Amino acid sequence: MVAAIFGSTQKEPLLVGKPSTFMMESLKQSGTSKMCMVGDRLDSDIMFGQNPGCKTLLVLSGVTNKSTLQDPSNDIQPDYYTSKVPDILSSLNQSLVQIAILPEYSSCSNK
């Protein structure tokens, strides 16, 4: 595909994908303090999020399993991990309920 684009335009295409520095530079302009990179691979998704300072969440239903995550030789550790993607939605829904009921106790308030 890249060769076809180059052949038809005579211009070298800019390849963007994780862990592309171009993509991360664009994300950093928005500020990484409120970002969380979610992925199933330690060596691409989690590292991609950690490099600019994002929080990271590993989903164990894909490439990386819990034994790989906890292996002593693994030096890439996400901030959070969960078994499957629906767990993320359940946690978000629970957090939203807590914020609605007790906004003064929430760490997610807009103060």
N, C-alpha and C positions, 0 to 999 in steps of 0.2 A: 504494500500500500504506500509506504513512504517513497519507494522508488518511482511509483506511478505519479505521485504528486510532484516530486522533483523533476521527473521527465516532462511533465506537461507545463510546469511553471518556470523551470530552470532556476528555482530558488530552493535553498535548503530549508526544509520545514523545521519548525520549533517543536520538539517532542516534549509533551507535558504529561506526566503521570507520576504516581507516587513511587519513590520518594523524590520527586522533582523539586529542585531548589526554586525554580520559577514559580511553581504552584504554591510552595510554602511562603515565599516572599509575598505573594499576593494575599495569602491568608493573614500574614503577620500585620499587614496594613490595617486590618480590621481589629487587631488586638487579640492576643491568644488567651487572655485571662478568663474569658467566658467560653472557650472552646474545649471540646473533648473529642479526641480522635477515637472512633470506635472501629475495631477491626478484629480479624481472626488470625493474623500472622504477627508474631513478635518481631521478625526481622525486617518487615516492611511497614505494616500499619502502625505498630506501636512505636517503632523508632522514628517514623515519619512524624508522629505527634509529639514525641519527646524532644526532638531536635530544636524546635522553636519555643518550647516551654508549655505546650498544651498538656492538659490532663489527658490520660489515656484509659480506655476501657477495652479489655480483651474479652471477646466472646468465644467460649470454648466449644461451640458447635461447628467450627470450621476446621482449619488446618491445624491449629495448636490445641493440644489436649492438656488436661490438668497435670498429668505426669511430666510432660515436657516443660510446662510452666514452673513446676516445683523442683525440677532436676537441679542439683547443685552446680552443674556446669553452665546452666542458663544464667547469663548476666543481664538479660533484658527483662525488667519487671514493670508491668503496667501499674497505674495508680489503683485501678479497680479491675475486677474480672467477674464474669457471670457465665452461667451455663448456656443460655440461649437468648436470642434477641427479644422475645416477648417479656423476659425478666426486666429488661430496660424499661419497657412501656409500663409494666406494673409498678416499678419503682417511681417513675415519673408521675404516674397517676396518684400514688400514695403521697408523694411530696407535695403535689398540688393541693390535695385534700388538707394536709397539715398546714400549708401556707394559708389556705382559706380560713381554717378554723383558728389557728394560733399565729397570726402574722408576726407578732412581736417576738416570738421564739424562733422564727425561721432564719436560717443563715442565707436564704435566698431572697430576702426582702430587698427592696429598691432603695434602701437608706444610704 
